[in-house]
Amino acid sequence: MHALRKWLERERGLEILVADDELSIHEQPRADGRDAGSDGPVMGVAMDIMLVMTGAVAPRLFDLVLARTRSGVEAWRKNRRSVEPGDPPEVEITPIDPPESGPGTPDNGEE
């Protein structure tokens, strides 16, 4: 997971957003607590890589980040196949809607 996170931080288009602090990329244990596989025990804990965009995000920028992320993950998987034996980890890219309330939303009194 660490190698994939580092790969994405250097992915063309994402690297600029990371450098400008408009995008952060971090690893965390899987939110649902499940292991990566359901057919038996797996080694280690299932992890997620989260890409968090800061500030107001235009739909066009969101679509660009999503496309660059998908492209970067596929390139990383191809590269991993060439440098390590076995299949690379399975990857699922799922956009998550922001929470309904939080800092800067009318629900907490800020505008």
N, C-alpha and C positions, 0 to 999 in steps of 0.2 A: 504494500500500500504506500509505503514511503516513497518508493521509486516512481510510482504513478503520480503521486502528488507533485514531486519535483519535476516530472516530465510536463505536467499541466502548467506549472508555474513558468516554464520556458516556452510554452506553446505560443506560436505567432498569434498576435491579437490579444491573447490573455495576458501575456507578459507585460504589456503596456498598462493594462488595467491594474495589475498587481503592483507594479512600480508606482502608479499614481494613487495607490490606496483606495481604488474604487472597487476592487475585487480582492477577497481573501479566500485562500484555499487551505483547508485544514482537515485532519483526520479525526475521527471520533468513533467510539464503539457504536455498533448498530443500534438505532433508536428502538427497534421492536424487540431487542434482546435475543433474537433468533440467531442460530449459527448459520453459516453460509450454505450448508447442505442439509437436506432433510432425510437423506438416505443412510445416515449413520454419523458417527462422531467425526469431527473435523479438528485439525490441529489449529490451535489459536482461537482468538475471538474474532467474530465477523466484524468488519469495520466498514464505515462509510467515509467517503471523501465529500466534504461539503464545500460548495462554491457559494460564497455570500457576497452579493452586490450591495454596496453602500449607497445611500442617497436615493434620489428619485431615479428610476430606471425607465427609459423609453422602451416600448415593446420591440423596436428594431434592435436596440442594443442587447436586450435579453435574448432575442433570436440569434444574434451573432455569437454571443457567449455560448449558447446551447449548441450551435453548429460547430464552433471551434472546440468545445469540450468533446463532442462526439468524434470529431476528426482526430483530436489528440489521443483519445483513449484507443481508437482503432490503430493509430500509428504505434502507440506504446505496446499494444498486444502483438503486433507484427514484429516489432523489434525484440520483444521478450522471447518470442519463439526462436529467433535466430541466435540468442545469446544464452538461453537456459533450456535444459531438457524439460519435457512435459508441456502440457497445455497451460496457457496463462490463465489467471483467475477469471471467472465469469464476471461480466460487468453489466450493470443495469443503470441507465441514466434516466432519472426521474425528476422533472421539475417539481418543486414544492411551493405551494402558494404561501405567501407571507401570512403571519397571524393577523387576525381581524383587528386586534388592538395592540398597542405598544407605544413606545416613545414617538411623539410626533403625530399621533392619531387623535381624533376628536374624543374618543372614549375616555382618555385619561386627562382631559382638560387642556392639553397643549394644542397649539396650532402651528 
